[in-house]
Amino acid sequence: MSDKGLVVFQLGKNGLNEKFLEMLAFSFNTREMVKISVLKSCCRNKEELEKMKEKIKNYLQQKLKKEIVIRVVGFTIAIRKHRRSIKS
């Protein structure tokens, strides 16, 4: 079963870099939800994972000009576009 609203990424040893963030923003052109599996080679520290979550959230909201909902479950980050735009 294929879900056109979901795309899955893996975050590995290269970590959270500008190229990865650009790929995330680009994927929201056609998708409603993104899941990121954080591999052991990237991080196994919950505090570091929370910092990555905030960096992703800030980048995407600035780039997309839309509100997003972001959750961390274990070592998976789930991001969903909200229907509401950010008011300037």
Buried (B, 14 or more C-beta within 10 A) or exposed (E): EEEEEEBEBEBEEEEBEEEBBEEBBEBBEEBBBBBBBBEEEBBEEEEBBEEBBEEBBEBBBEBBEBBBEBEBEEBBBBBBBEEEEEEE
